Structures are given as structure tokens and as C-alpha cells.
Amino acid sequence: MKKWNEFSGSEKRMIIVLGVLVILIVLTFGRVNQGVRNGFSHFFSTPADTVQEK
């Protein structure tokens, strides 16, 4: 692997942008996953006549 000083300016920018994108994807994955689950539960919820009452 090259050392950081051996990369050109455009290569450094590309590496930084890719790193930031990876971090954003990792940080937002949980929120997106939760949002998708909430959306599915809203549209595909259990029908009222099959819900058991306590």
C-alpha cells in the first residue's frame, strides 16, 4: 500500500469522500432499517378482528 504522502490531491479527496460515505451509510443503516419496519407495520398491520384482547 502507498503511504498517505504518496497519494495525489485528487486521490486523497476521493479516499476521504468514500470514507465519509461509508461512515454515513453505517450510521444511517439502523434508522433506515427501523423506518422500513415501521412502514411495513403501518401498511401490513394485523387486522383488527384477529387481534386478541386481554
RODO-2510 file (C-alpha; in nm, 4 decimals, decimal comma):
residues 54
     n   res          X          Y          Z
     1     m     0,0000     0,0000     0,0000
     2     k     0,1044     0,3565    -0,0607
     3     k     0,1767     0,5962     0,2194
     4     w    -0,0602     0,8896     0,2623
     5     n     0,2038     1,1343     0,1344
     6     e     0,2396     0,9400    -0,1915
     7     f    -0,1246     0,9939    -0,2975
     8     s    -0,2078     1,2847    -0,5259
     9     g    -0,4552     1,5506    -0,4178
    10     s    -0,7428     1,4068    -0,6180
    11     e    -0,6767     1,0580    -0,4811
    12     k    -0,6779     1,1928    -0,1250
    13     r    -1,0108     1,3692    -0,1849
    14     m    -1,1607     1,0529    -0,3325
    15     i    -1,0472     0,8442    -0,0335
    16     i    -1,1892     1,0994     0,2118
    17     v    -1,5229     1,1175     0,0283
    18     l    -1,5515     0,7383     0,0172
    19     g    -1,4693     0,7166     0,3881
    20     v    -1,7352     0,9738     0,4751
    21     l    -1,9917     0,7910     0,2618
    22     v    -1,9149     0,4602     0,4329
    23     i    -1,9486     0,6232     0,7757
    24     l    -2,2820     0,7824     0,6792
    25     i    -2,4145     0,4522     0,5458
    26     v    -2,3170     0,2696     0,8644
    27     l    -2,4669     0,5381     1,0892
    28     t    -2,7955     0,5642     0,8989
    29     f    -2,8472     0,1917     0,8369
    30     g    -3,0206     0,1414     1,1720
    31     r    -3,2536     0,4357     1,1126
    32     v    -3,3398     0,3221     0,7615
    33     n    -3,4000    -0,0332     0,8809
    34     q    -3,6277     0,0917     1,1592
    35     g    -3,8134     0,3210     0,9182
    36     v    -3,8735     0,0367     0,6740
    37     r    -4,0058    -0,1823     0,9557
    38     n    -4,2370     0,0957     1,0763
    39     g    -4,3618     0,1498     0,7213
    40     f    -4,4370    -0,2178     0,6706
    41     s    -4,6129    -0,2421     1,0063
    42     h    -4,8248     0,0607     0,9112
    43     f    -4,9389    -0,0842     0,5786
    44     f    -4,9384    -0,4527     0,6702
    45     s    -5,0572    -0,4401     1,0307
    46     t    -5,2546    -0,7195     1,1896
    47     p    -5,6249    -0,6879     1,1074
    48     a    -5,8406    -0,5658     1,3966
    49     d    -6,0596    -0,8773     1,4025
    50     t    -5,7590    -1,1065     1,4608
    51     v    -5,6043    -0,9027     1,7420
    52     q    -5,6509    -1,0752     2,0762
    53     e    -5,7891    -0,8635     2,3568
    54     k    -5,6624    -0,9064     2,7116
***
